[in-house]
């Protein structure tokens, strides 16, 4: 009789405990079942079903085009694979801004139809009403401050945010506001490391950095970037842990040449 070792699911409460004892949180994106299964098994604490799927899965220039239905499709695929990681799903552009009732409906659909564990939203005080309404329904919310890719057309650039004092001060206030509303964590994207350190230390909830230095309570990267599947994107904050595009390209070229040379399949590879 095989004894199944019970895998303990990461919860928002466990993430809070990790911050308290100074244990860093590892977060990565995934958008499909096969990749999520590998990510989960490797011990990642949080899987983010990011609206970055718009870029890496669908080839769009920005995160704006992806729809709520598409996010639910990606999220449900990931949820079926994740045995241990907490699954956080991005509310896509247009599904929560400016209308807290619509925001709640979007979040409910993600939780019910995808079986997700929580949602992530970009912005601070501006989305307070939506955050509050979603939390009131018992849905955990992760915040996202600094570079907020859904606002790319407003900023006009993907450069580092909050370098100037006025923007840094707003970020500090937004972070405290999101904590006060009840968010369980906040992603800090592309802000100066000193500011990220200050904000992380001022909060009781964990911060997850991307291009925000080593003093955040955790880190997140897009899986296609860190595995070297997506070669075009090489920002300073990215550490590439593999060169899969080269490995895959080589494997596929070998397959093509074997087919052309009639060496695949051979006698042992047929019925």
KEDREN-17415 format. One record per atom (N, C-alpha, C, CB): residue in three letters; x, y, z. Coordinates in steps of 0.02 Angstrom, whole numbers, plus 32768, in hexadecimal, padded with zeros to 4 digits. Glycine has a CB too. Example, Ala and Ser with C-alpha at 12.3 -4.5 7.8 and 13.67 -1.06 7.14 Angstrom:
# residues 2
ALA82947EE48186
ALA82677F1F8186
ALA82947F5B8186
ALA82357F2081C4
SER82827F908162
SER82AC7FCB8165
SER82858002818A
SER82C07FE2811E
***
This chain:
# residues 271
UNK802B7FC48000
UNK800080008000
UNK802C803E8000
UNK7FD08001803E
UNK8021806A7FCF
UNK804B80A67FCC
UNK802F80DB7FFB
UNK805080C17F83
UNK805C80F98020
UNK8047812E804E
UNK804F8171802C
UNK8071812B8091
UNK801781938024
UNK801881D58003
UNK802C820A8036
UNK7FD381E67FE3
UNK8062822E8029
UNK807582638056
UNK8048829F8048
UNK80C28276804F
UNK802582B6807B
UNK7FF882EF8072
UNK801F832E8065
UNK7FCA82F780B0
UNK8010834F802D
UNK8032838E801D
UNK800D83C7803F
UNK803783997FD0
UNK803183EE8065
UNK801084268088
UNK800B8463805A
UNK8037843880C9
UNK7FCE8478804F
UNK7FC184B28023
UNK7FDA84F38044
UNK7F7784B78013
UNK7FFD851A801C
UNK8010855D8033
UNK7FD285898037
UNK8047857D8004
UNK7FC985AC806E
UNK7F9085D98076
UNK7FA986208083
UNK7F6185C180B1
UNK7F7B864F8081
UNK7F8F86948090
UNK7FAA869980D7
UNK7F5286C58086
UNK7F8F86708103
UNK7FA686708149
UNK7FEF8657814E
UNK7F7886428174
UNK7FFF86238127
UNK804486098127
UNK8074863E810B
UNK804885C880FC
UNK805F866380D8
UNK808A869780BB
UNK809986CD80F0
UNK806886B8807E
UNK806686DC8118
UNK806E870D814F
UNK80A186F48182
UNK8029871A8171
UNK809D86B38192
UNK80CC869481C1
UNK8113869581A4
UNK80B7864C81D1
UNK8118868A8162
UNK815A868A8142
UNK817B86CE8149
UNK8153867780F7
UNK81538703813E
UNK816F87478146
UNK81868751818E
UNK8139877C8133
UNK815B873D81BD
UNK816B87478205
UNK81AD87278218
UNK8134872B8230
UNK81BC86EC81FC
UNK81FA86CB8210
UNK823486D781DF
UNK81EF86808216
UNK8227870481AE
UNK825D87188181
UNK826C86E5814A
UNK829B872481A7
UNK823C86B9813D
UNK824586888107
UNK822C86A580C6
UNK822186458116
UNK825686A68093
UNK824486C58053
UNK8211869B802D
UNK828286D08029
UNK81E786BE8007
UNK81B1869E7FE1
UNK81C4869C7F96
UNK816D86C57FEC
UNK81BE86607F79
UNK81CF86597F31
UNK818F86547F09
UNK81FB861A7F25
UNK818986827ED8
UNK814D86847EAE
UNK816286847E65
UNK812186C47EBF
UNK813F865D7E3C
UNK814C865B7DF4
UNK8109865B7DCF
UNK8176861C7DE0
UNK810A866E7D90
UNK80CD866B7D68
UNK80C686257D48
UNK80CD86A37D32
UNK808986147D38
UNK807B85D97D0E
UNK803785E67CEE
UNK807B85957D37
UNK802D85C97CB3
UNK7FEF85D87C8E
UNK7FCD859A7C74
UNK7FFF86067C55
UNK7FED855F7C7E
UNK7FCF85217C65
UNK7FDE84E87C94
UNK7FE985117C1E
UNK7FBB84B17C8B
UNK7FBE84787CB8
UNK8004845A7CBE
UNK7F8E84427CA2
UNK8023844B7C85
UNK806484287C85
UNK809A84517CA8
UNK807A84187C3E
UNK809D84927C98
UNK80CF84BE7CB7
UNK80C184C77D01
UNK80D185027C93
UNK808184D07D13
UNK806F84DA7D59
UNK8081849D7D83
UNK802484E97D5F
UNK807984617D67
UNK808984247D8C
UNK80D484237D9D
UNK807683E57D62
UNK80FE84377D6E
UNK814684387D79
UNK8158846E7DAD
UNK816C84467D36
UNK813A84A87DA6
UNK814784E07DD4
UNK813284CD7E1B
UNK8121851F7DBD
UNK80F884AE7E22
UNK80DD849B7E63
UNK810A84677E84
UNK809684817E5C
UNK811D84357E5D
UNK814683FF7E78
UNK818B84167E8D
UNK814D83C87E44
UNK81A3844C7E6E
UNK81E584667E7E
UNK81E6848F7EBF
UNK81FF84917E45
UNK81AC84997EDD
UNK81AA84BA7F1E
UNK819D85047F1E
UNK81E984AE7F3F
UNK8181851E7EE7
UNK817085657EE6
UNK813485717F14
UNK815F857C7E9C
UNK813785A77F3B
UNK810285B47F6D
UNK80C285D17F4F
UNK811D85E57FA2
UNK80CA85FE7F1F
UNK8090861E7EFF
UNK809786187EB4
UNK808886697F15
UNK806286017E93
UNK806186037E4A
UNK8034863C7E35
UNK804885BE7E2B
UNK8050866A7E0E
UNK802986A27DF5
UNK801286927DAD
UNK805286E57DF7
UNK7FD186907DA4
UNK7FB6868C7D60
UNK7FB186D57D4A
UNK7F6F86657D5C
UNK7FE786EC7D2C
UNK7FED87337D1D
UNK7FCA87477CDC
UNK803587477D19
UNK7FB687867CD9
UNK7F9B879E7C99
UNK7FD487A67C67
UNK7F7587E27CA2
UNK801287977C7E
UNK804C87917C51
UNK804187597C1E
UNK808D87857C7A
UNK800E872F7C2A
UNK7FFA86FD7BF8
UNK7FEB87207BB6
UNK7FBC86D47C10
UNK7FD3875D7BBB
UNK7FC487867B7F
UNK8003878D7B54
UNK7FA987CB7B94
UNK803D87957B75
UNK807C879C7B51
UNK809A87587B3E
UNK80AF87C37B7C
UNK80A7872E7B71
UNK80CE86F17B63
UNK80A686B87B45
UNK80EC86D97BA3
UNK806586B77B51
UNK803C86817B34
UNK801A86967AF3
UNK8008866A7B67
UNK800586D67AF0
UNK7FDE86EC7AB6
UNK8003871B7A87
UNK7FA0870E7ACE
UNK803E87337A9B
UNK8066875D7A6F
UNK805087A57A68
UNK8065873F7A2D
UNK802787BC7A98
UNK801488037A97
UNK804D882E7AB1
UNK7FD4880F7AC1
UNK804C886D7A9D
UNK8080889C7AB2
UNK807888B17AFB
UNK808088DA7A85
UNK803988B47B12
UNK802C88C97B57
UNK7FFF88947B79
UNK800A89107B59
UNK7FF088A07BB9
UNK7FC488727BDE
UNK7F7A88857BD4
UNK7FD688737C29
UNK7F6D88BC7BB3
UNK7F2988D67BAE
UNK7EF788A97B89
UNK7F2A89187B8D
UNK7F0B88887B51
UNK7ED788647B2B
UNK7EB988267B4C
UNK7EF4884F7AEA
UNK7EDB88077B7C
UNK7EC287C77B96
UNK7E7F87D17BBA
UNK7EF587A77BC6
UNK7E5187A27BB0
UNK7E0E87A97BCB
UNK7E0687817C0C
UNK7DD987917B98
UNK7DCF878D7C2E
UNK7DC087687C6C
UNK7DB6871E7C5C
UNK7D8187867C8F
UNK7D93870F7C25
UNK7D8886C97C11
UNK7DCB86A67C04
UNK7D5D86C67BD2
UNK7DF886C97BE4
UNK7E3A86AB7BD6
UNK7E6186A07C16
UNK7E6286D87BA5
UNK7E5E86CF7C44
UNK7E8086C87C85
UNK7E63868C7CAC
UNK7E7987097CAF
UNK7E2286827CA7
UNK7E01864A7CC9
UNK7E1986087CAA
UNK7DB486507CC5
UNK7E2086067C68
UNK7E3985CA7C46
UNK7E7F85B97C5F
UNK7E3985D47BF9
UNK7EAC85EB7C5F
UNK7EF085DF7C76
UNK7EF185CA7CC0
UNK7F1B861F7C6C
UNK7ECA85EE7CE8
UNK7EC985E17D30
UNK7EAF859B7D40
UNK7E9F86157D54
UNK7E7A85857D1F
UNK7E5F85437D2E
UNK7E91850D7D1B
UNK7E1C85387D07
UNK7EB885177CE7
UNK7EEC84E77CD3
UNK7F2184E27D0A
UNK7F0C84FC7C90
UNK7F35851B7D25
UNK7F68851E7D59
UNK7F4F84FF7D9A
UNK7F7F85667D65
UNK7F1285107DAD
UNK7EF584F67DEB
UNK7EF384AA7DEC
UNK7EAE85127DF6
UNK7EE5848B7DB2
UNK7EE384427DAE
UNK7F2784237DBB
UNK7ECA842C7D69
UNK7F5D84497DB3
UNK7FA0842E7DBD
UNK7FBD843D7E02
UNK7FCF84487D88
UNK7FA784747E20
UNK7FC7848C7E5E
UNK7FAE84667E9B
UNK7FBB84D77E67
UNK7FDB843F7EB9
UNK7FC984197EF5
UNK7FDD843E7F34
UNK7FE983D37EF3
UNK801284667F30
UNK802D84867F6B
UNK802A84D27F68
UNK807484707F75
UNK803A84EE7F2E
UNK804085377F29
UNK7FFC855A7F2F
UNK8060854A7EE6
UNK7FFE85967F49
UNK7FC385C27F49
UNK7FBE85DF7F03
UNK7FC985FC7F81
UNK7F8385DB7EE5
UNK7F7A85F57EA1
UNK7F5A863A7EA3
UNK7F5085C47E76
UNK7F7F866B7E89
UNK7F6786B07E85
UNK7F5986C07E3C
UNK7F9B86E37EA4
UNK7F1F86DD7E2E
UNK7F0D86EC7DE9
UNK7F0487377DDF
UNK7ECD86C67DD5
UNK7F2287517DAA
UNK7F1B87987D9A
UNK7ED487A77D81
UNK7F4E87AE7D65
UNK7EB687DB7D9D
UNK7E7887F57D80
UNK7E8F881D7D43
UNK7E4D88227DB4
UNK7E78880C7D07
UNK7E91882F7CCB
UNK7E7788767CC5
UNK7E7F88087C8E
UNK7E9A889C7C9D
UNK7E8988E27C90
UNK7E3F88E87C7B
UNK7EB789007C59
UNK7E1C89177C9A
UNK7DD689237C88
UNK7DA488FA7CAF
UNK7DCD89177C40
UNK7DBD88CC7CD9
UNK7D8E88A17CFD
UNK7D8288B87D45
UNK7DA788597CFD
UNK7DA388EF7D58
UNK7D9A89067D9D
UNK7DA189527DA6
UNK7DCA88E47DCA
UNK7DC289747D78
UNK7DCE89BB7D81
UNK7D8D89E27D7C
UNK7DFF89D57D4D
UNK7D828A0E7DAC
UNK7D4A8A3E7DA7
UNK7D058A247DB7
UNK7D498A587D64
UNK7CFF89E27DC4
UNK7CBD89C87DD3
UNK7CC4898D7E03
UNK7C9889B27D92
UNK7CB7899B7E43
UNK7CC489687E76
UNK7C95892C7E70
UNK7CBD89867EBA
UNK7C5A89377E54
UNK7C2B88FF7E4B
UNK7C4588CF7E15
UNK7BE489197E38
UNK7C5F88EC7DE0
UNK7C7C88C47DAA
UNK7CBA88A17DC4
UNK7C8C88F07D6C
UNK7CE188C47DED
UNK7D1D88A77E0A
UNK7D0C88697E32
UNK7D4288DB7E36
UNK7CD9886E7E5B
UNK7CC488357E85
UNK7CAD87FB7E59
UNK7C8B884A7EB4
UNK7C85880A7E26
UNK7C6E87D57DF8
UNK7CA887B27DD5
UNK7C3E87F37DC4
UNK7CDA87D97DC1
UNK7D1687BC7DA0
UNK7D3A878E7DCF
UNK7D4587F47D88
UNK7D4387A57E0D
UNK7D67877D7E3F
UNK7D41873D7E50
UNK7D7387A67E7F
UNK7CFF87437E55
UNK7CD687087E64
UNK7CDB86D57E2C
UNK7C8C871D7E6F
UNK7CDA86EC7DEE
UNK7CE086BE7DB4
UNK7D23869A7DB6
UNK7CD986E47D72
UNK7D5886BD7DC7
UNK7D9B869E7DCA
UNK7D9C86687E01
UNK7DD186D37DD7
UNK7D7F86787E3A
UNK7D7F86477E72
UNK7D52860B7E62
UNK7D6786697EB2
UNK7D1786177E46
UNK7CE785E17E3A
UNK7CFA85B77DFC
UNK7CA285FD7E31
UNK7D0885D87DC5
UNK7D1385B47D86
UNK7D5985987D80
UNK7D0585E17D4C
UNK7D8A85B97D9E
UNK7DCF85A07D99
UNK7DE4857A7DD8
UNK7DFF85DA7D8C
UNK7DC185857E0F
UNK7DD585647E4E
UNK7E1385837E6C
UNK7DE1851B7E42
UNK7E2085C27E5A
UNK7E5C85E57E72
UNK7E5785F37EBD
UNK7E6686267E4B
UNK7E8F86077EDA
UNK7E9286147F22
UNK7E90865E7F34
UNK7ED085F57F3F
UNK7EA186897F04
UNK7EA386D17F11
UNK7EAB86F67ECF
UNK7EDE86E27F41
UNK7EA287387ED3
UNK7EAA87627E97
UNK7EDD87997EA5
UNK7E6687817E81
UNK7EF987B47E6E
UNK7F2887EC7E74
UNK7F0F88267E4A
UNK7F7087D77E5E
UNK7F1788637E65
UNK7EFF889F7E43
UNK7F3488D57E46
UNK7EBD88B87E63
UNK7F3A88FC7E11
UNK7F6A89327E0E
UNK7F4B89737E27
UNK7F84893B7DC7
UNK7F7389987E4F
UNK7F5D89DB7E63
UNK7F5689E27EAE
UNK7F1C89EB7E43
UNK7F4F8A207EC4
UNK7F4A8A2F7F0C
UNK7F068A4A7F1E
UNK7F7F8A607F20
UNK7F078A887F39
UNK7ECA8AA87F51
UNK7E938AA87F1C
UNK7ED98AF07F65
UNK7EA68AAF7EDC
UNK7E738AB37EA6
UNK7E458A767EA4
UNK7E968ABA7E63
UNK7E608A3C7EB8
UNK7E3789FF7EB3
UNK7E2089E77EF8
UNK7E5F89C77E90
UNK7E268A127F2A
UNK7E1589FF7F6F
UNK7DCF89E27F76
UNK7E1B8A3C7F9D
UNK7D9F89FF7F53
UNK7D5A89E87F59
UNK7D5289A17F3D
UNK7D2B8A187F33
UNK7D7389957F04
UNK7D7189527EE6
UNK7D92891E7F13
UNK7D9289527EA1
UNK7DCD892F7F2D
UNK7DF289027F59
UNK7DC788F17F95
UNK7E3589237F71
UNK7DAA89247FB3
UNK7D81891C7FEE
UNK7D4588EF7FE0
UNK7D6989608006
UNK7D2588F97FA9
UNK7CE988D37F97
UNK7CFA88887F8C
UNK7CC888F07F58
UNK7D32887C7F6B
UNK7D4788377F5E
UNK7D5988147FA0
UNK7D8488357F2E
UNK7D7D88387FCB
UNK7D90881C800C
UNK7D53880D8038
UNK7DBF884C8031
UNK7D2188378032
UNK7CE3882D8059
UNK7CC187EB8046
UNK7CB38868804E
UNK7CCC87D68007
UNK7CAF87977FF0
UNK7CD9875B8005
UNK7CA787977FA3
UNK7D108769802A
UNK7D3A87338042
UNK7D6E871B8010
UNK7D1086F98055
UNK7D7B87447FDE
UNK7DAD87327FAB
UNK7DEF87557FBB
UNK7D9587457F63
UNK7E2687307FC6
UNK7E66874F7FD5
UNK7E8087797F9A
UNK7E9A871A7FE8
UNK7E9B87B37FAA
UNK7EB587E07F76
UNK7EFF87F07F81
UNK7E8C88227F74
UNK7F2687EB7F4B
UNK7F6C88017F4D
UNK7F6F88437F26
UNK7F9C87CB7F2E
UNK7F9388747F41
UNK7F9A88B47F1F
UNK7FD588B37EEF
UNK7FA288EB7F52
UNK7FDD88E97EC9
UNK801488EF7E99
UNK802289397E8F
UNK800388CB7E54
UNK805D894F7EA5
UNK807089967EA1
UNK80B2899F7E7D
UNK807389B57EE8
UNK80C189DD7E6C
UNK80FF89EC7E48
UNK80F089EF7DFE
UNK813789B77E56
UNK811589C87DD7
UNK810589C37D8F
UNK80C789987D89
UNK814189A67D65
UNK809189B57D70
UNK805289907D68
UNK8045898A7D1D
UNK801689B37D8D
UNK805789507CFF
UNK8056894A7CB6
UNK801289587C95
UNK806A89057CA4
UNK7FDB89517CBB
UNK7F9A89617C9C
UNK7F9389AC7C90
UNK7F6189487CC9
UNK7FBD89D47CB1
UNK7FBA8A1D7CA6
UNK7FF18A367C77
UNK7FC08A427CE9
UNK800C8A087C4E
UNK80458A197C24
UNK80398A557BF8
UNK805889DE7BF9
UNK7FFC8A5D7BDE
UNK7FF08A957BB1
UNK7FEE8AD77BD7
UNK7FAE8A8B7B8B
UNK7FDD8AD47C18
UNK7FDE8B107C40
UNK80268B267C4D
UNK7FB98B057C83
UNK80518AF57C5E
UNK80978B067C6E
UNK80C08B0E7C2E
UNK80B78AD07C9A
UNK80AE8AE87BFA
UNK80D08AED7BB9
UNK81138ACA7BB7
UNK80DA8B347BA8
UNK81278AA97BEE
UNK81688A887BF0
UNK81698A547C27
UNK81A08ABB7BF9
UNK81948A227C1F
UNK819C89EE7C53
UNK81D789FC7C81
UNK81A489A97C32
UNK81EB8A3C7C87
UNK82258A4B7CB1
UNK82148A477CFC
UNK82408A917CA1
UNK82488A4B7D24
UNK82418A477D6D
UNK82128A7D7D86
UNK82868A4F7D8F
UNK81E58A697DB5
UNK81B58A977DD2
UNK81CE8AB27E15
UNK81708A757DDA
UNK81AC8AE67E2D
UNK81B68B017E71
UNK81FD8B167E81
UNK81A08ACE7EA2
UNK82208B317E4F
UNK82638B4C7E5C
UNK825D8B907E7E
UNK828B8B527E1B
UNK82278BB47E6D
UNK821E8BF67E8A
UNK81F58BF37EC9
UNK81FD8C257E57
UNK82028C217EF6
UNK81E58C1F7F39
UNK81998C1D7F3A
UNK81FD8C5A7F61
UNK81798C457F0E
UNK81308C477F0D
UNK81128C037EFD
UNK81168C7B7EDB
UNK812E8BE27ECB
UNK81158B9F7EB8
UNK81278B6C7EED
UNK81328B8A7E73
UNK81628B737F0B
UNK81778B457F40
UNK81488B4B7F7C
UNK81C18B537F56
UNK81368B897F8D
UNK81098B947FC5
UNK80C48B777FB8
UNK81038BDF7FD3
UNK80AD8B7E7F7A
UNK806B8B607F69
UNK806F8B147F6F
UNK80568B757F21
UNK80A78AF87F5A
UNK80AE8AAF7F5E
UNK80AD8A977FA7
UNK80EF8A997F3B
UNK80CF8ABD7FD2
UNK80CF8AAC801A
UNK80878AAD8035
UNK80FB8ADE8042
UNK80638AE28024
UNK801E8AE9803B
UNK7FF08AB3801F
UNK80038B2E8029
UNK7FF98AA57FDE
UNK7FD18A717FBE
UNK7FDD8A2D7FDF
UNK7FE28A6D7F72
UNK801B8A1E7FEE
UNK802D89DE800D
UNK800A89D68051
UNK807989D78015
UNK800D8A0B8078
UNK7FED8A0980BA
UNK7FA18A0480B3
UNK7FFF8A4980E2
UNK7F868A268081
UNK7F3D8A238075
UNK7F2889DC8062
UNK7F2A8A55803D
UNK7F4D89BC8035
UNK7F3D89788020
UNK7F408948805B
UNK7F6D89617FE8
UNK7F7289538087
UNK7F77892980C3
UNK7F3B893480F1
UNK7FB9893880E9
UNK7F2A897380F9
UNK7EF289868125
UNK7EB08969810B
UNK7EED89D48129
UNK7EA8896880C9
UNK7E6A894C80AB
UNK7E66890180B7
UNK7E68895A805F
UNK7EA188E080BC
UNK7EA1889880CA
UNK7EC3886D8096
UNK7E5C888280D0
UNK7EEB888B8068
UNK7F1188638038
UNK7F428836805E
UNK7F3788918005
UNK7F4F87FB8043
UNK7F7C87CC8066
UNK7FC487D38050
UNK7F658785805B
UNK7FD087FB801C
UNK801488068004
UNK801388397FCC
UNK803487C37FEB
UNK804E88527FB9
UNK805388847F84
UNK808F88767F58
UNK805788CB7FA2
UNK808588757F16
UNK80BC88717EE7
UNK80D888B87EDE
UNK80A688527EA2
UNK811A88BF7EE2
UNK813B89007ED5
UNK816588F77E96
UNK816889177F13
UNK815289197E60
UNK8174890F7E20
UNK819D894C7E0C
UNK814289007DEB
UNK81DD893E7DFC
UNK820B89707DE2
UNK820A89B27E07
UNK81FC897D7D99
UNK821D89AF7E47
UNK822589EC7E6F
UNK826A89E97E8F
UNK81ED89F47EA5
UNK82868A227EA4
UNK82C88A217EC3
UNK82CA89F27EFF
UNK82DD8A677ED8
UNK830189CD7F06
UNK8309899B7F3B
UNK830289BA7F81
UNK834D89797F36
UNK831A89F87F89
UNK83168A187FCB
UNK82CD8A257FDF
UNK833D8A5B7FCC
UNK82A48A397FAE
UNK825D8A457FBA
UNK82398A037FCA
UNK823C8A687F7E
UNK824A89CF7FA4
UNK822B898E7FAE
UNK823B89737FF4
UNK8244895B7F78
UNK82798980800A
UNK828E896A804D
UNK8265898E8082
UNK82DA89778058
UNK825F89CF8079
UNK823A89F980A8
UNK81F089E480AC
UNK823F8A448094
UNK81D289D98072
UNK818C89C58070
UNK8183897F808F
UNK817189C58028
UNK81B08951807E
UNK81AB890D8099
UNK81B0890D80E5
UNK81E388E1807C
UNK81DB89388100
UNK81E4893B8149
UNK81AA895F816B
UNK8225895F8159
UNK8187898A8146
UNK815089B08164
UNK810F89878166
UNK814489F1813D
UNK810D89508141
UNK80D08928813C
UNK80D488E88166
UNK80C2891580F4
UNK809A88D0817C
UNK8096888F819D
UNK808B8858816B
UNK805E888F81D1
UNK806F886A8130
UNK8062883780FC
UNK809F883180CE
UNK8022884A80D3
UNK80A887F680AF
UNK80E287ED8085
UNK80E188158043
UNK80E987A58075
UNK811D8829802E
UNK812588497FED
UNK814A88187FBF
UNK814D888D7FF3
UNK813788187F80
UNK815887ED7F4F
UNK8176881C7F1A
UNK812587B97F2F
UNK81B788197F11
UNK81D888477EE4
UNK81E5882A7E9F
UNK8218885E7F02
UNK81E388567E6E
UNK81FD88467E2A
UNK822188857E13
UNK81C388307DF7
UNK826388807E13
UNK828B88BC7E05
UNK828688EE7E3D
UNK827588DC7DC4
UNK827F88D57E7A
UNK827989027EB4
UNK82AC88F17EEB
UNK823288FF7ED0
UNK82E088CD7ED9
UNK831688BF7F08
UNK830A88847F37
UNK832188FB7F31
UNK833B88797F62
UNK833C883C7F8A
UNK831888427FCD
UNK838288287F97
UNK8300887D7FDE
UNK82E288868020
UNK8297887A8023
UNK82F188CB8039
UNK827988677FE9
UNK823388547FEA
UNK822D8810800D
UNK821488517FA0
UNK81F187FF8021
UNK81E787BF8045
UNK81E787838016
UNK81A787C1806D
UNK81E287907FD6
UNK81E3875A7FA5
UNK81F487777F61
UNK819F87367FA2
UNK81FA874B7F2F
UNK820A87617EEB
UNK81DC873D7EBA
UNK825587517EDB
UNK81D1875D7E81
UNK81AB873E7E4B
UNK81CD874C7E08
UNK816187587E4A
UNK81CC871B7DDC
UNK81E287257D97
UNK81B087027D69
UNK822B87087D8C
UNK81B187167D2A
UNK818886F47CF7
UNK81AE86B67CE2
UNK817887247CBA
UNK818D867D7CE3
UNK81AF863D7CD7
UNK81D2863B7C93
UNK817D86047CDC
UNK81B386577C5F
UNK81D186557C1C
UNK8211867E7C19
UNK819F86707BE8
UNK821686B07C44
UNK825286DA7C45
UNK828A86B67C6B
UNK8244871E7C67
UNK827A869B7CA6
UNK82B0867D7CCF
UNK82C9863A7CB3
UNK829786727D16
UNK829F86197C89
UNK82B585DB7C6A
UNK82D685E77C26
UNK827A85AB7C63
UNK82D686267C10
UNK82F586357BD0
UNK82CE861B7B94
UNK833A86187BCE
UNK828C86147B9D
UNK826186027B63
UNK825586407B3A
UNK821D85E27B7B
UNK824986777B5E
UNK823E86B87B3F
UNK828186DD7B3F
UNK820786E17B64
UNK82A186E27B05
UNK82E586FF7B03
UNK82E7874A7AFA
UNK830B86DF7ACB
UNK82AF87677AE4
UNK82AE87AE7AD3
UNK82B387DB7B10
UNK827087BF7AAC
UNK829C87C27B4A
UNK829587EC7B85
UNK82CF87E17BB5
UNK825287DE7BA8
UNK82FC88137BBB
UNK8335880A7BE7
UNK834088467C15
UNK837487FD7BBE
UNK831288557C42
UNK831C888E7C6F
UNK8351887E7CA4
UNK82D988A17C91
UNK836988B17CC4
UNK839D88A97CF7
UNK8389887A7D2F
UNK83AF88ED7D14
UNK8348887B7D42
UNK833388547D7C
UNK832B88097D6D
UNK82F2886F7D96
UNK832F87F67D2D
UNK832487B07D1C
UNK836387867D23
UNK830987AB7CD4
UNK836087527D4B
UNK8395871F7D4B
UNK837A86E47D24
UNK83AB870B7D95
UNK839E86D27CEE
UNK8387869C7CC4
UNK83A5865B7CDD
UNK839A86A87C79
UNK837B862C7CF2
UNK839285EE7D11
UNK839B85B47CE0
UNK836185D97D46
UNK838685BD7CA2
UNK838E85897C6F
UNK838B85AB7C2A
UNK835885517C75
UNK83A085857BF8
UNK839B859F7BB3
UNK8370856E7B8B
UNK83E285A87B93
UNK8331856A7B9E
UNK830585387B80
UNK82F685447B36
UNK82C585357BA5
UNK82F785827B21
UNK82E8858E7ADA
UNK831D856C7AAE
UNK82E585DA7ACB
UNK835C856D7AC5
UNK8391854D7AA0
UNK838985007AA2
UNK83D785617ABC
UNK837B84E77ADE
UNK8373849E7AE6
UNK833884857ABC
UNK8367848C7B31
UNK830184AB7ABD
UNK82C684977A97
UNK82D2849C7A4C
UNK828A84C27AAA
UNK82F484D17A38
UNK830384DB79F1
UNK832E84A279D7
UNK8328851F79E7
UNK8360848E79FF
UNK838C845779EB
UNK8365841679E4
UNK83C4844E7A1E
UNK833A84087A15
UNK831383CA7A15
UNK82E583C879D8
UNK82EA83C47A56
UNK82C5840079C9
UNK829684037991
UNK82BA83FB794E
UNK826D84457993
UNK82F5841B7949
UNK831D8415790B
UNK833183CB7900
UNK835D84417910
UNK834483A97937
UNK835783627931
UNK831C8338791A
UNK837183487975
UNK82E183487935
UNK82A483247921
UNK8296832E78D7
UNK8267833C794C
UNK829A836E78C1
UNK828D837E787A
UNK82BE8358784D
UNK829383CA786E
UNK82FE8358785F
UNK832F83377834
UNK832682EB7834
UNK83778349784A
UNK831282CE786E
UNK830582867871
UNK82C982727845
UNK82F8827078B9
UNK8295829C7846
UNK825B828F781B
UNK826F829377D2
UNK822182C1782B
UNK829482C877C0
UNK82A982D2777A
UNK82D782997763
UNK82CD83167773
UNK830282827791
UNK8332824D777F
UNK831482087783
UNK8370825177AD
UNK82D382057793
UNK82AE81C6779A
UNK82CA819A77D2
UNK82AF81A07758
UNK82ED81B77802
UNK8308818F7839
UNK82D9818E7876
UNK834D81A9784E
UNK82A581B77873
UNK827081B478A6
UNK822D81AC7883
UNK827181F378D3
UNK8203817D7897
UNK8210814978C9
UNK8237810E78AC
UNK81CE813178E8
UNK825A80E978D8
UNK827D80AD78C1
UNK8254806F78D2
UNK82C580A878E0
UNK8270803478C7
UNK824A7FF578D2
UNK82317FEE791B
UNK82767FB978C1
UNK82588007794A
UNK82447FFF7990
UNK820F803279A5
UNK8281800779BE
UNK82028063797B
UNK81D28098798C
UNK819180907964
UNK81F180DD797E
UNK818380537951
UNK81448048792E
UNK8121800A7949
UNK814F804178E2
UNK80E37FFE7934
UNK80BC7FC5794D
UNK80B87F8F7918
UNK80767FDB7963
***
